Amino acid sequence: MKQAGKVDHRTRVAAERRERMRARLAESALAVFAEKGVGASVIQDVIAAAGVSQGTFYNYFRTNDELLIAVAEELSNELINAIEQAVSAYEDPAVRIATGVRLYLYKARAFPLFARFIVRTGLHLASPNNLLYEYVPQHLEAGFASRRFHRVPIEVALDLIGGQALMAIARLEAGGTADDYPEYAVATLLSALGVPQKEAQRIAFAPLQPLTMSEDSLVTRATARMIAQKA
């Protein structure tokens, strides 16, 4: 039994060490992708930023694309999970969509590193494993069923939301937008989905409870690492 306990402990410690190293590589990759985009290989830059050997890196990721997809999915999914918990309290699907998009845009404004990554990776976030495609369709279907939204193919509605969010983040990242830019963007989105204009404005400008990201979230860890490296 003692020997089995020692083996279990070693296995657990090794798994924790591996998870910490993977997290370190993801944090460094997020900052590198945000700076350099996806047009060229960033593996050597990530290795240098993380302070690891090439062999260590390839124990976790084999290609530039594999690294990008892993970081994009983790970054997007942890935020979408947090947003889904926040919007689930609302019965009105229009309010759920509006609140979710506003929270997403405000998080991009609060974390410039996140905004830069979104702008430079763009459609790479449209991964089949992105939780956007698990959560948002059910809110859209509820809106179609209740006639809050005009019925259109679900793919069209998803592209409308995702495309507008991407362009809105690009504007936020560039700077110079008004404080209430997210609200006007969301009001326009709701109108496009079929909500009457005055009601869309009311929903979009309703008080918003800020979304707090965990200190363990990728964007928080990566931002802290980037600040520490520049200090």
C-alpha positions in Angstrom: 0.0 0.0 0.0 2.8 2.4 0.9 4.5 1.7 -2.5 1.2 2.4 -4.3 0.8 5.7 -2.3 4.3 6.8 -3.4 3.5 6.0 -7.0 0.2 8.0 -6.8 2.0 10.9 -5.3 4.7 10.9 -8.0 2.1 10.7 -10.7 0.1 13.6 -9.2 3.2 15.7 -8.8 4.3 15.0 -12.4 0.8 15.9 -13.7 0.8 19.1 -11.7 4.3 20.0 -13.0 3.2 19.3 -16.6 0.1 21.5 -16.2 2.2 24.3 -14.8 4.6 24.1 -17.8 1.7 24.0 -20.3 0.2 27.1 -18.6 3.5 28.9 -18.8 3.8 28.2 -22.5 0.2 29.3 -23.1 0.8 32.6 -21.2 3.9 33.3 -23.3 2.2 32.3 -26.5 -0.7 34.6 -25.9 1.6 37.6 -25.6 3.7 36.6 -28.6 0.6 36.0 -30.9 -0.9 39.3 -29.7 2.3 41.1 -30.8 3.2 39.3 -34.0 0.0 37.8 -35.3 -0.3 34.5 -37.0 1.4 35.1 -40.3 4.7 33.5 -39.3 6.0 30.9 -36.9 6.3 32.2 -33.4 7.6 29.0 -31.8 11.2 30.4 -31.2 9.7 33.6 -29.7 7.5 31.6 -27.4 10.4 29.4 -26.3 12.4 32.6 -25.5 9.5 34.3 -23.7 8.8 31.2 -21.6 12.5 30.6 -20.9 12.3 26.9 -21.8 14.3 24.6 -24.0 13.1 23.7 -27.5 12.8 20.1 -26.4 10.5 21.1 -23.6 8.3 23.1 -25.9 7.9 20.2 -28.4 6.8 17.9 -25.5 3.6 20.0 -25.4 3.0 21.4 -28.9 4.1 20.1 -32.3 3.3 23.0 -34.6 2.5 26.7 -34.7 -1.1 26.0 -35.6 -1.6 23.5 -32.7 -0.2 26.1 -30.3 -2.5 28.9 -31.7 -5.6 26.7 -31.5 -4.9 25.6 -28.0 -4.4 29.2 -26.8 -7.4 30.5 -28.7 -9.7 27.9 -27.4 -8.6 28.3 -23.8 -8.8 32.1 -23.9 -12.2 32.2 -25.5 -13.8 29.3 -23.6 -12.8 30.6 -20.1 -14.4 34.0 -21.0 -17.5 32.5 -22.6 -18.0 30.2 -19.6 -17.8 33.2 -17.2 -20.2 35.1 -19.4 -22.7 32.2 -19.7 -22.9 32.0 -15.9 -23.6 35.8 -15.8 -26.3 35.8 -18.5 -28.1 32.7 -17.4 -30.0 34.7 -14.8 -32.0 36.5 -17.5 -35.2 35.0 -19.0 -35.3 37.3 -22.1 -33.0 35.9 -24.8 -32.5 39.4 -26.2 -31.1 40.5 -22.8 -28.9 37.4 -22.6 -27.4 38.1 -26.0 -27.0 41.8 -25.3 -25.4 41.3 -21.9 -23.1 38.6 -23.2 -21.8 40.7 -26.1 -21.4 43.8 -23.8 -19.4 41.8 -21.3 -17.2 40.4 -24.1 -16.5 43.9 -25.4 -15.8 45.4 -22.0 -13.4 42.6 -21.2 -11.5 43.4 -24.5 -11.4 47.1 -23.3 -10.1 46.1 -19.9 -7.4 43.7 -21.2 -5.6 45.2 -24.1 -3.6 42.0 -24.5 -6.8 40.1 -25.0 -8.0 42.6 -27.6 -4.8 42.5 -29.5 -4.9 38.7 -29.6 -8.5 38.7 -30.9 -7.7 41.3 -33.6 -4.5 39.5 -34.8 -6.0 35.9 -34.8 -9.4 36.8 -36.1 -11.2 33.8 -37.6 -8.8 31.4 -35.9 -11.2 31.7 -32.9 -13.9 30.0 -35.0 -12.9 26.6 -33.8 -15.4 23.7 -33.6 -14.4 23.4 -29.9 -15.2 27.1 -29.2 -18.0 27.2 -26.6 -19.6 30.0 -28.6 -21.1 27.3 -30.7 -22.5 25.5 -27.7 -24.0 28.4 -25.7 -25.1 31.1 -28.2 -27.3 29.0 -30.5 -29.6 28.0 -27.6 -30.1 31.7 -26.8 -30.8 32.5 -30.5 -33.2 29.5 -30.8 -35.1 30.8 -27.7 -35.3 34.2 -29.4 -36.6 32.7 -32.6 -39.2 30.6 -30.7 -40.4 33.6 -28.7 -40.4 35.8 -31.8 -38.0 38.2 -30.1 -35.7 37.7 -33.2 -36.5 37.4 -36.9 -35.9 33.7 -37.8 -32.9 33.3 -40.0 -30.5 30.4 -40.5 -28.6 29.9 -37.2 -25.3 30.2 -39.0 -26.3 33.7 -40.3 -27.2 34.9 -36.8 -23.9 33.4 -35.3 -21.9 35.1 -38.0 -23.7 38.4 -37.4 -22.8 38.3 -33.7 -19.3 37.0 -34.1 -18.4 39.3 -37.0 -19.7 42.4 -35.3 -17.9 41.5 -32.0 -14.6 41.0 -33.9 -14.9 44.4 -35.7 -16.0 46.1 -32.5 -12.9 44.8 -30.7 -10.7 46.0 -33.5 -12.1 49.5 -33.0 -11.7 49.3 -29.2 -8.1 48.1 -29.6 -7.3 50.9 -32.0 -8.6 53.4 -29.4 -10.5 56.6 -29.7 -14.0 55.1 -29.3 -16.6 56.7 -27.1 -17.3 55.3 -23.6 -20.7 54.0 -24.7 -19.5 52.5 -28.0 -20.2 48.9 -26.8 -23.8 49.9 -26.0 -24.4 51.4 -29.4 -22.8 48.4 -31.1 -25.1 46.0 -29.1 -28.2 48.1 -29.8 -27.4 47.9 -33.5 -26.9 44.1 -33.2 -30.3 43.7 -31.5 -32.0 45.7 -34.2 -30.4 43.5 -36.8 -31.8 40.5 -35.1 -35.3 41.9 -35.1 -35.7 43.8 -31.8 -37.5 47.1 -32.3 -35.1 50.0 -32.2 -36.3 51.8 -29.0 -36.4 48.5 -27.1 -32.9 47.6 -28.4 -31.6 50.9 -27.1 -33.2 50.3 -23.7 -31.8 46.8 -23.4 -28.3 47.8 -24.6 -28.0 50.7 -22.2 -29.4 48.9 -19.1 -27.1 48.8 -16.0 -24.4 46.2 -16.4 -22.8 44.2 -13.6 -19.0 44.0 -14.3 -17.5 40.5 -15.0 -14.6 39.6 -12.8 -12.0 37.2 -14.2 -10.3 34.7 -11.9 -6.7 35.2 -11.1 -6.1 31.8 -12.6 -7.6 32.8 -16.0 -5.2 32.7 -18.9 -5.7 36.4 -19.8 -5.0 37.5 -16.2 -1.9 35.3 -15.9 -0.6 36.3 -19.3 -1.1 40.0 -18.6 0.7 39.7 -15.2 3.6 37.8 -16.9 3.9 40.5 -19.6 3.9 43.3 -17.0 6.6 41.5 -15.0 8.8 40.9 -18.0 8.6 44.6 -18.9 9.4 45.8 -15.4 
